[in-house]
């Protein structure tokens, strides 16, 4: 039996309460690996609600902020150091250490880097990642899309594994209501303002769910709030139940990203409900959305408006089938297990 440490970030509990795509993926992966006979230990904050064996004596950053208000800038680094110390003491207990955090784990692992895997859940085309990869050319890295993989040096590339989610988290809904949906951080990378304009131009109401980005809080007030009205409703943060209701009842998910999206978890969450996705041709989108099958890939607002007007031509039952074939947690776990075995075989 392969013994695997799954090392989650310390930002949110695992699984997360509202947003926190990385933490959601880590939990779904860990649970699916256990079902495949892997001995999984989860390194995650103490406020995590999971039945997986877990190591971690300190709360998440989100819990500390809720308890104390705004915390000092050094708190995330302190939480990471405490987590990595717990990992260091237990390194001999694992055959594979799979890290989903930032940078410091690479130095901690030392010679154990050969039997480790790092998944980067963010863009990799900026200077911080370039410096990181250059300093650790022996660190195996799994890309979450082919688009992301192009920014990872060949020496580091261990493979590509698309995300998956629990098969039964979201239920298929065959008969949508009149509205379309936007779900995600309300920030300039995700462009909820564009989603509102497109829906309004197509004559469809839109409901928006998600958190206001703490890194760009003025964006919502400047670009989104003025566009809200009877046909454009902001619901606030949504948990899994609320998200399933919002996505499942929507005629389509609008995904008007304005950055090199490394994956885009909400796209497959919509597909799990049978809901088609209209997404801009950036980053991983052409890999995830099958144009004309599970949605439409567009380049402009005008193309999105036209796509939205023909969204009824897509078969929602087929969209759900394609989700089951491509984006379940079980498939993700099998792909990662194959990478673990390849690394151990080296």
C-alpha positions as CSV (number, residue, x, y, z in Angstrom):
1,X,0.0,0.0,0.0
2,X,1.4,3.4,-1.0
3,X,1.6,5.9,1.9
4,X,0.8,9.4,0.7
5,X,0.9,12.7,2.5
6,X,-1.4,15.3,1.0
7,X,-0.2,18.8,2.1
8,X,-3.0,21.4,1.7
9,X,-2.6,25.2,1.9
10,X,-3.4,26.9,5.3
11,X,-5.8,29.5,3.9
12,X,-9.1,27.7,4.3
13,X,-10.3,24.5,6.1
14,X,-10.3,21.3,4.1
15,X,-12.9,21.0,2.6
16,X,-13.7,24.7,2.4
17,X,-17.0,26.2,3.6
18,X,-17.5,28.5,0.7
19,X,-14.8,29.4,-1.8
20,X,-11.5,27.6,-1.8
21,X,-11.1,25.5,-5.0
22,X,-7.7,24.2,-4.0
23,X,-8.9,22.9,-0.7
24,X,-11.9,21.3,-2.4
25,X,-9.7,19.5,-4.9
26,X,-7.3,18.3,-2.2
27,X,-10.1,16.8,-0.2
28,X,-11.8,15.2,-3.1
29,X,-8.5,13.8,-4.3
30,X,-7.6,12.4,-0.8
31,X,-11.0,10.8,-0.4
32,X,-10.9,9.2,-3.9
33,X,-7.3,7.9,-3.3
34,X,-8.4,6.3,-0.1
35,X,-11.1,4.5,-2.1
36,X,-8.4,3.1,-4.4
37,X,-6.5,1.6,-1.4
38,X,-4.0,4.4,-0.9
39,X,-3.0,5.2,2.7
40,X,-3.6,8.9,2.8
41,X,-2.7,11.4,5.6
42,X,-4.0,14.9,5.2
43,X,-1.9,17.9,6.4
44,X,-4.5,20.6,6.9
45,X,-5.8,23.2,9.4
46,X,-7.3,22.2,12.7
47,X,-10.7,23.6,11.7
48,X,-11.0,21.1,8.8
49,X,-14.1,18.9,8.9
50,X,-12.9,15.6,7.4
51,X,-12.9,11.9,8.3
52,X,-9.5,11.5,6.7
53,X,-6.5,10.9,9.0
54,X,-5.3,14.5,9.5
55,X,-2.2,16.3,10.9
56,X,-2.4,20.0,11.9
57,X,-2.6,21.7,15.3
58,X,-3.3,25.2,14.0
59,X,-6.4,26.9,12.5
60,X,-6.7,28.2,9.0
61,X,-6.0,31.8,8.1
62,X,-9.7,32.2,7.4
63,X,-10.5,31.0,11.0
64,X,-7.9,33.4,12.5
65,X,-9.3,36.3,10.5
66,X,-12.8,35.5,11.7
67,X,-11.6,35.3,15.3
68,X,-9.2,38.3,15.4
69,X,-10.2,40.4,12.4
70,X,-7.4,41.4,10.1
71,X,-4.1,39.6,11.0
72,X,-0.5,40.6,10.5
73,X,1.0,40.0,7.1
74,X,3.4,37.4,8.5
75,X,0.7,35.1,9.8
76,X,0.4,33.0,6.5
77,X,4.2,32.4,6.6
78,X,4.0,31.4,10.3
79,X,1.2,28.9,9.6
80,X,3.2,27.4,6.7
81,X,6.3,27.0,8.8
82,X,4.3,25.3,11.6
83,X,2.8,22.9,9.0
84,X,6.1,22.1,7.4
85,X,7.6,21.3,10.8
86,X,4.9,18.8,11.4
87,X,5.6,17.3,8.0
88,X,9.4,17.2,8.6
89,X,8.9,15.2,11.7
90,X,6.9,12.6,9.8
91,X,8.7,12.4,6.4
92,X,9.9,8.8,6.9
93,X,6.2,7.7,7.3
94,X,5.4,8.4,3.6
95,X,6.4,7.0,0.2
96,X,5.1,10.1,-1.6
97,X,4.6,13.7,-0.4
98,X,2.1,15.6,-2.5
99,X,2.2,19.3,-1.8
100,X,-0.4,21.9,-2.9
101,X,1.0,25.0,-1.3
102,X,3.6,27.6,-2.3
103,X,7.4,27.4,-2.2
104,X,9.0,26.4,1.2
105,X,8.2,22.7,1.0
106,X,10.8,22.3,-1.8
107,X,13.7,23.2,0.5
108,X,12.3,21.2,3.3
109,X,12.1,18.0,1.3
110,X,15.7,18.0,0.2
111,X,16.6,14.5,-1.1
112,X,13.0,13.5,-0.7
113,X,12.1,15.7,-3.6
114,X,12.5,12.7,-5.9
115,X,9.6,11.0,-4.3
116,X,7.4,14.1,-4.1
117,X,4.9,15.8,-6.3
118,X,3.9,19.5,-6.4
119,X,0.6,20.7,-7.9
120,X,0.5,24.4,-8.6
121,X,-3.1,25.7,-8.4
122,X,-2.3,29.1,-9.7
123,X,-0.7,30.7,-12.8
124,X,2.9,29.8,-13.4
125,X,3.9,32.5,-15.9
126,X,5.1,35.1,-13.4
127,X,8.6,35.8,-11.9
128,X,8.0,34.1,-8.6
129,X,7.4,30.7,-10.3
130,X,10.3,31.2,-12.7
131,X,12.7,31.7,-9.8
132,X,11.2,28.8,-8.0
133,X,11.5,26.3,-10.9
134,X,15.0,27.5,-11.7
135,X,16.1,26.9,-8.1
136,X,14.5,23.4,-7.9
137,X,14.9,21.7,-11.3
138,X,14.6,18.3,-9.5
139,X,11.1,19.0,-8.1
140,X,8.4,17.0,-9.9
141,X,5.5,19.2,-10.8
142,X,2.0,18.1,-12.0
143,X,0.3,20.6,-14.2
144,X,-3.5,20.9,-14.0
145,X,-3.9,21.7,-17.7
146,X,-1.8,21.6,-20.8
147,X,-2.1,25.4,-20.9
148,X,-0.5,25.6,-17.5
149,X,2.2,23.0,-18.4
150,X,3.6,25.3,-21.1
151,X,4.9,27.6,-18.3
152,X,6.5,24.7,-16.4
153,X,10.1,23.9,-17.4
154,X,10.6,20.5,-19.0
155,X,12.9,19.4,-16.1
156,X,10.0,19.8,-13.6
157,X,7.1,18.4,-15.6
158,X,5.8,15.2,-14.2
159,X,2.5,15.0,-16.1
160,X,-0.9,16.7,-16.6
161,X,-3.8,15.9,-14.4
162,X,-7.1,17.7,-14.9
163,X,-9.1,18.4,-11.7
164,X,-12.1,16.3,-10.8
165,X,-14.9,16.6,-8.2
166,X,-17.0,14.1,-6.3
167,X,-19.4,12.5,-8.8
168,X,-22.5,13.0,-6.7
169,X,-21.9,16.4,-5.2
170,X,-24.0,18.2,-7.7
171,X,-27.2,16.7,-9.2
172,X,-28.2,16.7,-12.8
173,X,-31.1,19.1,-13.5
174,X,-32.8,18.7,-16.9
175,X,-35.2,21.7,-16.8
176,X,-33.5,25.0,-16.1
177,X,-35.1,28.3,-15.2
178,X,-34.8,31.5,-17.1
179,X,-31.6,32.9,-15.6
180,X,-27.9,32.4,-16.3
181,X,-25.2,32.2,-13.6
182,X,-21.9,33.6,-12.7
183,X,-19.9,31.9,-9.9
184,X,-16.5,32.9,-8.7
185,X,-14.4,35.6,-7.1
186,X,-15.7,39.0,-8.0
187,X,-12.5,40.4,-9.4
188,X,-11.1,41.7,-12.6
189,X,-9.6,38.3,-13.5
190,X,-13.1,36.8,-13.5
191,X,-15.0,39.8,-15.0
192,X,-18.5,39.5,-13.5
193,X,-19.2,42.9,-15.0
194,X,-18.8,41.3,-18.5
195,X,-21.1,38.5,-17.5
196,X,-23.8,41.0,-16.5
197,X,-23.5,42.9,-19.8
198,X,-23.7,39.7,-21.9
199,X,-26.7,38.4,-20.0
200,X,-28.5,41.8,-20.3
201,X,-27.8,42.1,-24.0
202,X,-29.2,38.6,-24.5
203,X,-32.3,39.5,-22.6
204,X,-31.7,37.0,-19.8
205,X,-31.5,37.7,-16.0
206,X,-28.3,36.7,-14.2
207,X,-27.6,35.6,-10.7
208,X,-24.1,36.0,-9.3
209,X,-22.5,34.0,-6.5
210,X,-19.1,34.4,-5.0
211,X,-16.9,36.4,-2.7
212,X,-15.6,39.9,-3.2
213,X,-11.8,39.5,-3.8
214,X,-9.9,40.7,-0.7
215,X,-7.0,41.5,-2.9
216,X,-9.1,43.9,-5.1
217,X,-12.0,45.0,-2.9
218,X,-12.7,48.2,-4.9
219,X,-13.4,46.4,-8.1
220,X,-16.9,45.3,-6.9
221,X,-17.9,48.8,-5.9
222,X,-16.6,50.4,-9.0
223,X,-17.4,47.9,-11.8
224,X,-20.1,45.5,-10.5
225,X,-22.4,47.2,-8.1
226,X,-23.5,49.9,-10.5
227,X,-24.6,47.2,-13.0
228,X,-26.8,45.3,-10.5
229,X,-30.6,45.6,-10.7
230,X,-33.8,43.5,-11.0
231,X,-32.2,41.4,-13.8
232,X,-28.8,41.1,-12.2
233,X,-28.8,39.8,-8.6
234,X,-25.7,39.3,-6.4
235,X,-26.3,36.5,-3.9
236,X,-23.1,36.7,-1.9
237,X,-20.9,33.7,-1.1
238,X,-22.4,30.3,-1.9
239,X,-21.8,27.0,-0.2
240,X,-22.0,23.6,-2.0
241,X,-25.8,23.4,-1.7
242,X,-26.4,26.9,-2.8
243,X,-24.0,26.6,-5.7
244,X,-25.7,23.4,-6.8
245,X,-29.0,25.1,-6.8
246,X,-27.7,28.2,-8.6
247,X,-25.8,26.3,-11.3
248,X,-28.3,23.5,-11.8
249,X,-31.2,25.9,-12.3
250,X,-29.3,28.2,-14.7
251,X,-29.6,28.0,-18.5
252,X,-25.8,28.5,-18.7
253,X,-22.8,29.5,-16.7
254,X,-20.9,32.6,-18.0
255,X,-17.2,32.3,-17.5
256,X,-15.7,35.6,-19.0
257,X,-12.2,35.2,-17.6
258,X,-9.5,37.9,-18.4
259,X,-6.4,35.9,-17.3
260,X,-4.6,32.7,-18.2
261,X,-7.0,30.5,-16.2
262,X,-5.0,27.3,-15.1
263,X,-8.1,25.2,-14.8
264,X,-11.4,26.8,-13.7
265,X,-13.2,24.4,-11.3
266,X,-16.6,26.0,-11.6
267,X,-16.8,24.9,-15.3
268,X,-16.9,21.3,-14.3
269,X,-19.2,22.0,-11.4
270,X,-21.7,23.4,-13.9
271,X,-21.2,20.4,-16.2
272,X,-22.0,18.1,-13.3
273,X,-25.4,19.8,-13.2
274,X,-25.9,19.4,-16.9
275,X,-25.4,23.2,-17.3
276,X,-23.5,24.4,-20.4
277,X,-20.6,26.8,-20.1
278,X,-20.0,29.9,-22.2
279,X,-16.3,30.6,-21.6
280,X,-13.7,32.9,-23.0
281,X,-10.8,31.4,-24.9
282,X,-8.1,31.9,-22.3
283,X,-5.8,29.5,-20.5
284,X,-7.3,26.0,-20.0
285,X,-10.8,26.8,-21.4
286,X,-10.4,25.0,-24.8
287,X,-9.3,21.8,-22.9
288,X,-12.2,21.8,-20.5
289,X,-15.2,23.1,-22.6
290,X,-15.9,21.0,-25.7
291,X,-17.2,23.6,-28.1
292,X,-20.7,22.7,-29.3
293,X,-21.0,19.8,-26.8
294,X,-20.6,21.0,-23.2
295,X,-20.8,24.7,-24.1
296,X,-19.3,27.3,-26.3
297,X,-15.8,28.8,-26.4
298,X,-15.9,32.5,-27.4
299,X,-13.5,35.4,-27.8
300,X,-15.8,38.5,-27.5
301,X,-18.9,39.7,-25.8
302,X,-20.7,39.7,-29.2
303,X,-19.8,36.0,-29.6
304,X,-21.0,35.3,-26.1
305,X,-24.3,37.0,-26.7
306,X,-24.8,34.9,-29.9
307,X,-23.8,31.7,-28.0
308,X,-26.2,32.4,-25.2
309,X,-29.1,32.8,-27.6
310,X,-28.5,29.3,-29.0
311,X,-27.7,27.7,-25.7
312,X,-30.9,25.6,-25.9
313,X,-29.4,23.6,-28.7
314,X,-27.1,21.8,-26.3
315,X,-28.1,18.5,-24.6
316,X,-27.9,18.8,-20.9
317,X,-27.9,15.0,-20.3
318,X,-25.0,14.7,-22.7
319,X,-23.1,17.4,-20.7
320,X,-23.6,15.5,-17.5
321,X,-22.3,12.3,-19.3
322,X,-19.2,14.1,-20.4
323,X,-18.6,15.3,-16.9
324,X,-18.8,11.7,-15.6
325,X,-16.4,10.6,-18.3
326,X,-13.8,13.3,-17.9
327,X,-14.0,15.2,-14.6
328,X,-14.8,12.9,-11.6
329,X,-12.6,12.7,-8.5
330,X,-12.1,9.0,-9.2
331,X,-10.5,9.7,-12.6
332,X,-8.3,12.4,-11.0
333,X,-7.2,10.0,-8.3
334,X,-6.3,7.3,-10.8
335,X,-4.2,9.7,-12.8
336,X,-2.4,10.9,-9.7
337,X,-1.8,7.4,-8.5
338,X,-0.2,6.6,-11.9
339,X,2.2,9.5,-11.4
340,X,3.0,8.4,-7.9
341,X,3.9,4.9,-9.1
342,X,6.0,6.4,-11.9
343,X,7.9,8.5,-9.4
344,X,8.5,5.6,-7.1
345,X,9.6,3.4,-10.1
346,X,12.4,5.9,-10.8
